């Protein structure tokens, strides 16, 4: 895990991590435009350098400009000025967009330090940004900060070097009392895009499902007792950067800036606050996610006549018996007694065959034949004897090797085992859900 120490402190702070946080398009702008303006790139005025260099992005409705008019101090920090989100293929800002802005600093620092642009003197750039954000947090009055760090992930993946410092930074925010009135959101703009695994289904999903971790302000939780429950209830619901934008405004009490747009034909507003219930039947179409970027998958029933129907169930039973093999003198061999269902995961054809965007701006998708790893994912529910043990499991089937692959972490015992494993509970409690004692 790249952020082991950070994850520990986040868990201590009752982190909430929406698992269905889905990107809206290719690259960073597809996330940051809706996240910071409530609109997609195409819904904002066209400010690409390929169209015009005269008009800047100053007139776009950035959230840090809107909240500034309500008395908020503002920060917009971003490293890597040569590939800055709104400067790389866009015309950039003519006027400083926030009270505190580091672009000019990094531009000058990089010009004087061409050998190592990842450090400012003996301080890593990411750590400098964290320290400046921390200094900002100590100022009086309401504050809004957006700090975007890319130098440890964009051209090289060295996230682990920031683990200790990022965890310590968050711990200082907690110990300094800042979390009483501060919403903290830790998230990525997208997942890995150029790693070897990107050609696999898992790689495609990781690109589309970046990290999102949310810590609600303590005072807000007290004054809005349903907020935390709603946030946790949305954990496995499809969410997008549009929703994160709405959440910012909801918590700051500036709902008048939320975007009420609905995708034609949808019953739901495209952007929704994460501290309000989000419908479980929301689709990618409702949320404005194009099919080839949609990470949602469907499960289709496998017919009993299918050659993998019974094989998948038997593979699960065989794996359970493998887990108890070390205690065979005490644990009975389990046998298949009933198959409730076998389902196969079916990602969309657009997701599987999407290769990359063919144009410079990331608008036009290229689809090819899917040449990734030949695997299928199955979900199985069975009952076994002796006794009556019910299990659900997710497993993969390798078409190349013609074998099922299982992991104990993807198996659930869904009925009580009571005293079935009493003969090994004291010595091998990790086998409780699998063992049926023969004595």
C-alpha positions in Angstrom: 0.0 0.0 0.0 1.5 3.3 -1.1 -0.1 5.3 1.8 -0.1 2.9 4.7 0.6 5.5 7.4 -1.9 8.0 5.8 -4.5 5.3 5.7 -4.0 4.5 9.4 -4.6 8.1 10.4 -7.6 8.4 8.1 -9.1 5.3 9.7 -8.5 6.9 13.1 -10.5 9.9 11.9 -13.5 7.8 10.8 -12.6 8.2 7.1 -15.4 7.6 4.6 -14.3 6.4 1.2 -17.0 6.2 -1.6 -16.0 3.2 -3.6 -18.0 4.2 -6.7 -16.2 7.5 -7.4 -16.0 7.5 -11.2 -14.0 9.8 -13.4 -15.9 11.7 -16.2 -13.3 11.6 -19.0 -9.7 11.4 -20.1 -7.0 13.0 -18.0 -6.9 15.7 -15.3 -9.2 18.4 -16.9 -12.1 16.0 -17.2 -12.1 15.9 -13.4 -11.0 19.3 -12.4 -13.4 21.3 -14.6 -16.5 19.8 -12.9 -14.8 19.6 -9.5 -14.0 23.3 -9.5 -16.7 24.9 -11.8 -19.6 22.5 -11.6 -19.5 22.2 -15.4 -17.7 20.0 -17.8 -15.0 21.4 -20.1 -17.4 21.5 -23.0 -20.0 23.3 -20.9 -17.5 26.1 -20.1 -16.4 28.7 -22.6 -13.7 27.2 -25.0 -10.4 28.4 -23.7 -8.0 26.0 -25.6 -4.9 27.5 -27.0 -5.6 25.7 -30.2 -8.8 27.9 -30.6 -7.6 31.3 -29.2 -4.8 32.7 -27.1 -6.6 36.0 -26.5 -9.2 34.8 -24.0 -8.1 33.5 -20.6 -9.8 31.2 -18.2 -10.4 34.1 -15.8 -14.1 34.3 -16.6 -14.8 30.6 -15.8 -16.9 30.2 -12.6 -14.2 28.6 -10.4 -15.3 27.8 -6.9 -12.4 29.5 -5.2 -13.5 32.8 -6.9 -17.2 32.3 -5.9 -16.5 31.6 -2.2 -14.0 34.5 -2.1 -17.0 36.9 -2.7 -18.5 35.4 0.5 -15.6 36.3 2.7 -13.5 33.2 2.3 -9.7 33.3 2.0 -8.7 31.1 -0.9 -5.8 28.9 -2.0 -5.1 27.4 -5.4 -1.8 25.5 -5.3 -0.6 23.4 -8.2 3.0 22.2 -8.9 4.4 21.4 -12.3 3.7 24.8 -14.0 4.7 23.4 -17.4 1.8 21.0 -17.4 -0.6 23.0 -15.1 -4.2 21.9 -15.6 -5.4 25.2 -17.0 -2.1 26.2 -18.7 -1.0 23.0 -20.6 -3.6 23.2 -23.4 -5.6 26.1 -22.1 -4.9 29.8 -22.1 -4.3 30.0 -18.3 -5.1 32.8 -15.9 -4.2 36.5 -16.6 -5.1 37.5 -13.1 -4.2 35.6 -9.9 -7.2 33.3 -9.3 -6.9 32.9 -5.5 -5.5 34.9 -2.6 -2.6 32.5 -2.5 -1.2 31.0 -5.8 2.1 29.2 -6.3 2.4 29.0 -10.1 4.9 32.0 -10.5 6.9 30.7 -7.5 7.3 27.2 -9.1 8.1 28.6 -12.5 10.9 30.7 -11.1 12.1 27.9 -8.9 12.3 25.4 -11.8 14.2 27.9 -13.9 16.9 28.1 -11.2 16.9 24.4 -10.4 16.7 22.5 -13.7 18.5 19.4 -12.4 15.9 18.5 -9.8 12.5 20.1 -10.3 11.1 17.8 -7.6 12.8 19.8 -4.8 13.0 23.4 -3.7 16.4 23.5 -2.1 16.5 20.5 0.2 12.7 20.4 0.6 10.6 18.1 -1.7 8.0 20.1 -3.6 5.1 18.1 -2.3 6.2 18.8 1.3 6.5 22.5 0.6 2.9 22.6 -0.7 1.7 20.7 2.4 3.5 23.2 4.7 2.1 26.2 2.8 -1.4 24.7 3.0 -0.9 24.2 6.7 0.2 27.8 7.2 -2.9 28.9 5.4 -5.1 26.8 7.7 -3.8 28.8 10.6 -5.2 32.1 9.3 -8.4 33.6 10.7 -11.8 33.4 9.1 -13.4 30.9 6.7 -11.0 29.4 4.2 -11.1 27.3 1.0 -7.9 25.5 -0.2 -7.4 23.4 -3.3 -3.9 21.9 -3.3 -3.1 19.7 -6.3 0.2 17.6 -6.1 1.3 15.8 -9.3 5.1 15.7 -9.3 5.2 12.4 -7.4 2.7 10.6 -9.7 2.6 12.2 -13.1 6.0 11.2 -14.7 7.0 8.7 -12.0 5.0 6.8 -9.4 6.7 7.5 -6.1 3.7 8.0 -3.8 5.3 6.1 -1.0 7.9 8.9 -0.4 5.0 11.2 0.7 3.3 8.7 3.0 5.0 9.7 6.3 4.9 13.5 5.7 1.3 13.4 4.5 0.1 11.4 7.5 2.0 13.7 9.9 0.4 16.8 8.1 -3.1 15.4 8.7 -2.3 14.5 12.2 -1.2 18.1 12.9 -4.5 19.4 11.5 -6.3 17.1 13.9 -4.2 17.9 16.9 -4.4 21.6 16.1 -8.2 21.5 16.3 -8.7 22.4 12.6 -11.0 19.4 11.9 -13.7 20.9 14.1 -14.7 23.3 11.3 -12.8 21.9 8.3 -14.0 19.5 5.5 -10.9 17.5 4.4 -11.1 15.7 1.1 -8.2 13.5 -0.2 -8.6 12.3 -3.7 -7.0 11.6 -7.1 -7.9 13.1 -10.4 -7.7 9.6 -12.0 -6.0 6.3 -11.6 -2.9 5.0 -13.3 -3.0 5.6 -17.1 0.2 4.4 -18.5 1.3 1.4 -16.4 1.5 -2.1 -17.9 -1.7 -3.3 -16.1 -3.7 -0.6 -17.9 -4.4 -3.0 -20.7 -6.2 -5.4 -18.4 -9.8 -5.0 -17.1 -8.5 -4.2 -13.6 -6.2 -1.6 -15.0 -9.1 0.0 -16.9 -11.2 0.1 -13.7 -8.4 1.5 -11.6 -7.9 4.4 -14.1 -11.6 5.2 -13.7 -11.9 4.8 -9.9 -9.5 7.1 -8.2 -9.1 7.4 -4.4 -11.7 9.5 -2.6 -11.6 10.0 1.2 -13.8 12.4 3.0 -13.6 13.7 6.6 -16.6 15.8 7.6 -16.2 18.7 10.0 -17.0 17.7 13.6 -19.3 20.7 14.1 -21.2 20.0 10.8 -21.8 16.4 12.0 -23.3 17.7 15.2 -25.5 20.2 13.5 -26.5 17.8 10.7 -26.9 14.4 12.4 -27.9 12.6 9.2 -24.9 13.8 7.2 -22.5 11.1 8.2 -25.1 8.3 7.8 -25.9 9.6 4.3 -22.3 9.8 3.4 -21.8 6.2 4.5 -24.9 5.1 2.8 -23.5 6.4 -0.5 -20.4 4.4 -0.1 -21.2 1.9 -2.8 -23.2 4.2 -5.0 -22.0 5.7 -8.3 -20.6 9.2 -7.6 -18.6 11.7 -9.7 -16.6 15.0 -9.4 -20.0 16.8 -10.0 -21.1 15.4 -6.7 -18.0 16.5 -4.9 -18.5 20.0 -6.1 -22.1 19.9 -4.8 -20.8 18.6 -1.5 -18.4 21.5 -1.1 -21.2 24.0 -1.6 -23.6 22.1 0.6 -21.3 22.1 3.6 -20.3 25.8 3.1 -24.0 26.8 2.9 -23.7 28.1 -0.6 -26.2 25.9 -2.4 -27.2 28.7 -4.7 -24.1 27.9 -6.8 -25.0 24.2 -7.3 -25.7 23.1 -10.9 -29.3 21.9 -11.3 -28.6 20.4 -14.7 -30.3 17.1 -15.6 -29.2 14.8 -18.4 -32.1 14.7 -20.9 -34.4 11.8 -20.0 -32.9 11.3 -16.5 -35.0 11.4 -13.4 -32.1 12.7 -11.3 -30.1 15.8 -11.1 -26.6 15.2 -12.5 -24.7 16.5 -9.5 -25.8 15.5 -6.0 -24.4 16.2 -2.5 -22.7 13.3 -0.9 -24.1 14.2 2.5 -27.6 13.6 1.1 -29.0 10.2 0.0 -28.1 9.4 -3.6 -30.5 6.9 -5.4 -29.1 3.4 -5.6 -30.5 3.0 -9.1 -28.5 5.9 -10.4 -26.8 5.0 -13.7 -23.8 6.4 -15.5 -26.1 8.0 -18.0 -27.9 9.9 -15.1 -24.5 11.0 -13.7 -23.2 12.2 -17.1 -20.6 9.4 -17.4 -20.0 8.2 -21.0 -20.3 4.4 -21.5 -16.6 3.9 -22.1 -15.7 5.7 -18.9 -18.3 3.9 -16.8 -16.8 1.5 -14.3 -20.2 0.0 -13.3 -20.6 -3.6 -14.2 -23.6 -5.8 -14.6 -24.0 -9.4 -13.3 -25.7 -11.8 -15.6 -27.1 -15.2 -14.5 -25.2 -18.2 -15.8 -27.5 -20.9 -17.1 -27.4 -24.3 -15.4 -26.5 -25.9 -18.7 -23.3 -23.7 -19.0 -20.2 -25.8 -18.7 -18.8 -23.4 -16.0 -22.0 -23.4 -13.9 -21.2 -26.4 -11.8 -17.4 -26.2 -12.2 -17.4 -22.8 -10.5 -19.4 -24.1 -7.5 -17.1 -27.2 -7.3 -14.1 -24.9 -7.4 -15.3 -23.0 -4.4 -15.9 -26.3 -2.4 -12.5 -27.6 -3.4 -10.9 -24.3 -2.2 -12.7 -24.5 1.1 -11.4 -28.0 1.6 -7.9 -26.8 0.8 -8.2 -24.2 3.6 -9.0 -26.9 6.1 -6.6 -29.5 4.8 -4.1 -28.9 7.7 -6.8 -29.9 10.1 -8.2 -32.8 8.2 -8.2 -35.2 11.2 -10.7 -32.8 12.8 -12.5 -31.0 10.0 -14.7 -32.9 7.6 -14.4 -32.7 3.8 -17.2 -30.4 2.7 -19.4 -31.5 -0.3 -21.6 -29.5 -2.6 -25.3 -29.8 -1.6 -26.9 -26.9 -3.4 -26.1 -24.1 -5.9 -28.3 -21.0 -5.4 -26.8 -19.1 -8.3 -23.8 -18.5 -10.5 -23.3 -15.0 -12.0 -20.8 -13.6 -14.4 -19.6 -10.0 -14.3 -20.2 -8.2 -17.6 -18.4 -4.9 -18.1 -19.7 -2.8 -21.0 -18.2 -3.4 -24.4 -17.2 0.2 -24.6 -15.1 0.0 -21.4 -13.4 -3.2 -22.5 -12.5 -1.9 -26.0 -11.6 1.7 -25.2 -7.9 2.2 -25.9 -7.2 5.9 -25.7 -8.3 9.3 -26.9 -7.1 10.0 -30.4 -7.3 13.8 -30.3 -5.1 16.1 -28.3 -8.0 17.3 -26.2 -9.2 13.9 -25.2 -12.7 14.2 -26.8 -12.6 11.4 -29.4 -12.3 7.8 -28.1 -10.6 5.1 -30.0 -12.0 1.6 -29.6 -10.0 -1.6 -30.5 -10.4 -5.3 -29.9 -9.8 -6.1 -26.3 -6.4 -7.8 -26.0 -6.0 -7.7 -22.2 -5.7 -10.6 -19.9 -8.2 -13.3 -20.7 -10.2 -13.6 -17.5 -13.8 -13.7 -16.4 -15.2 -12.9 -13.0 -17.9 -15.0 -11.4 -20.0 -14.7 -8.3 -21.2 -17.9 -6.7 -23.6 -18.8 -3.9 -23.7 -22.4 -2.6 -24.6 -24.6 0.3 -22.3 -27.4 1.5 -22.5 -30.4 3.9 -22.1 -32.0 6.2 -24.2 -29.6 8.3 -25.4 -26.7 6.3 -22.8 -24.0 5.4 -23.8 -21.3 3.0 -21.2 -19.3 1.2 -20.9 -16.5 -1.3 -17.7 -16.0 -3.2 -16.2 -14.0 -6.1 -13.6 -15.7 -8.2 -11.8 -15.3 -11.5 -11.6 -17.8 -14.3 -8.6 -17.9 -16.6 -9.6 -18.7 -20.1 -5.9 -19.3 -21.0 -5.2 -21.8 -18.2 -8.8 -23.1 -17.8 -8.7 -22.8 -14.0 -10.6 -20.9 -11.4 -8.6 -18.7 -9.0 -9.9 -17.9 -5.5 -8.9 -15.8 -2.5 -10.2 -16.4 1.0 -10.7 -12.6 1.3 -13.4 -12.8 -1.4 -15.4 -15.5 0.4 -18.3 -14.8 2.8 -20.0 -17.3 5.2 -23.6 -16.1 5.1 -25.2 -18.2 7.8 -24.1 -18.8 11.4 -21.6 -21.7 12.0 -22.6 -21.9 15.7 -20.6 -24.7 17.3 -19.6 -26.5 14.0 -15.9 -25.6 14.4 -15.7 -26.0 18.2 -12.9 -28.6 17.9 -10.5 -26.0 16.3 -11.8 -22.6 17.5 -9.2 -22.2 20.2 -6.2 -23.1 18.1 -7.3 -22.2 14.5 -10.0 -19.5 14.8 -9.3 -18.3 11.3 -10.9 -21.6 10.1 -14.1 -21.2 12.0 -16.2 -20.3 9.0 -15.0 -23.4 7.0 -14.6 -26.2 9.5 -17.2 -28.8 10.4 -15.9 -30.9 13.2 -16.0 -34.7 12.7 -15.8 -35.4 16.5 
